[in-house]
Amino acid sequence: MKFNEKLIKLRKAAGLSQEELGNKLNVARQTVSKWELGETTPEMDKLEELSDLFEISIDELVKDRSIPNAIIKEISRKKVDSLYRDSQSVKSVIKIYLVIGTGILMFFALIVIYGIFFAK
């Protein structure tokens, strides 16, 4: 499997668009596209960043060998775990806003009730 094919497979397993991968590497989307089309190859510093990002050795990344399915599954699992943690954080924030909103609503309800029954 050639580098460009591996890059596509790893990027998709991580759930990243070309734009998102480019942002992580500080390169344009078009640069990632050229890498994936096999028109150009990344410089060594970008290969190191890709290696770190996908937790795969540079050898595994650039040599003409298949990537073990275990690595692809692990990258996909990490992406799912990350999404799950993000959703849990969002749920916590929503709960806080609901409690605050309910408190504010009750406060205004008390003001209205006071105005109806006790204000003359």
C-alpha positions as CSV (number, residue, x, y, z in Angstrom):
1,M,0.0,0.0,0.0
2,K,1.5,3.3,-1.0
3,F,1.8,6.4,1.2
4,N,-1.1,8.3,-0.3
5,E,-3.4,5.3,0.1
6,K,-2.3,4.9,3.7
7,L,-2.9,8.6,4.4
8,I,-6.4,8.4,3.1
9,K,-7.2,5.3,5.1
10,L,-5.7,6.8,8.3
11,R,-7.4,10.2,7.9
12,K,-10.8,8.6,7.3
13,A,-10.3,6.2,10.2
14,A,-9.6,9.2,12.4
15,G,-12.8,10.8,11.1
16,L,-10.9,13.8,9.8
17,S,-11.6,15.8,6.6
18,Q,-8.7,17.0,4.5
19,E,-9.4,20.5,5.9
20,E,-9.2,19.3,9.5
21,L,-6.0,17.3,8.9
22,G,-4.5,20.3,7.2
23,N,-5.4,22.5,10.2
24,K,-3.8,20.0,12.6
25,L,-0.6,20.1,10.4
26,N,-0.7,23.8,9.6
27,V,-1.0,23.2,5.9
28,A,-3.7,24.0,3.4
29,R,-6.4,21.5,2.5
30,Q,-5.0,21.5,-1.1
31,T,-1.6,20.3,0.3
32,V,-3.3,17.3,1.9
33,S,-5.2,16.7,-1.3
34,K,-2.0,16.6,-3.3
35,W,-0.5,14.2,-0.8
36,E,-3.5,11.9,-1.1
37,L,-3.5,12.1,-4.9
38,G,0.2,11.1,-4.9
39,E,1.2,14.4,-6.6
40,T,3.6,15.4,-3.8
41,T,4.8,14.0,-0.5
42,P,5.2,15.7,2.8
43,E,8.5,17.0,4.1
44,M,10.1,15.2,7.0
45,D,8.7,17.5,9.7
46,K,5.1,16.8,8.4
47,L,5.8,13.1,8.2
48,E,6.9,13.3,11.9
49,E,3.6,15.1,12.8
50,L,1.6,12.6,10.8
51,S,3.4,9.8,12.6
52,D,2.6,11.3,16.0
53,L,-1.0,12.2,15.1
54,F,-1.8,8.7,13.9
55,E,0.5,7.0,16.4
56,I,2.2,5.0,13.7
57,S,5.9,4.8,13.0
58,I,7.3,6.8,10.0
59,D,8.4,3.4,8.6
60,E,4.9,2.1,8.7
61,L,3.6,5.3,7.2
62,V,6.0,5.5,4.2
63,K,7.0,1.9,3.4
64,D,5.0,0.1,0.7
65,R,3.3,-2.2,3.1
66,S,-0.3,-2.5,4.4
67,I,-1.3,-0.9,7.6
68,P,-2.4,-3.6,10.1
69,N,-6.2,-3.5,10.7
70,A,-5.5,-3.3,14.4
71,I,-4.0,0.1,13.9
72,I,-6.9,1.4,11.9
73,K,-9.4,0.0,14.5
74,E,-7.5,1.6,17.3
75,I,-7.5,5.0,15.5
76,S,-11.3,4.6,15.0
77,R,-11.8,3.6,18.6
78,K,-9.9,6.7,19.8
79,K,-12.1,8.9,17.6
80,V,-15.3,7.3,19.0
81,D,-14.0,7.7,22.6
82,S,-13.2,11.3,21.9
83,L,-16.6,12.0,20.5
84,Y,-18.2,10.3,23.5
85,R,-16.2,12.4,26.0
86,D,-17.2,15.5,24.0
87,S,-20.9,14.6,24.2
88,Q,-20.7,14.0,27.9
89,S,-19.2,17.4,28.4
90,V,-22.0,19.0,26.3
91,K,-24.6,17.1,28.4
92,S,-23.1,18.5,31.6
93,V,-23.2,22.0,30.3
94,I,-26.8,21.6,29.2
95,K,-27.8,20.3,32.6
96,I,-26.2,23.3,34.2
97,Y,-28.1,25.7,31.9
98,L,-31.4,23.8,32.6
99,V,-30.9,24.2,36.3
100,I,-30.1,27.9,36.0
101,G,-32.9,28.5,33.6
102,T,-35.4,26.7,35.8
103,G,-34.3,28.8,38.8
104,I,-34.7,32.0,36.8
105,L,-38.1,30.9,35.6
106,M,-39.2,30.1,39.2
107,F,-38.0,33.5,40.3
108,F,-40.1,35.3,37.7
109,A,-43.0,33.1,38.5
110,L,-42.8,34.1,42.2
111,I,-42.7,37.8,41.2
112,V,-45.8,37.3,39.1
113,I,-47.6,35.4,41.8
114,Y,-46.6,38.1,44.4
115,G,-47.9,40.8,42.0
116,I,-51.3,39.0,41.5
117,F,-52.0,38.1,45.1
118,F,-50.2,40.7,47.3
119,A,-49.8,43.9,45.3
120,K,-52.6,46.4,45.5
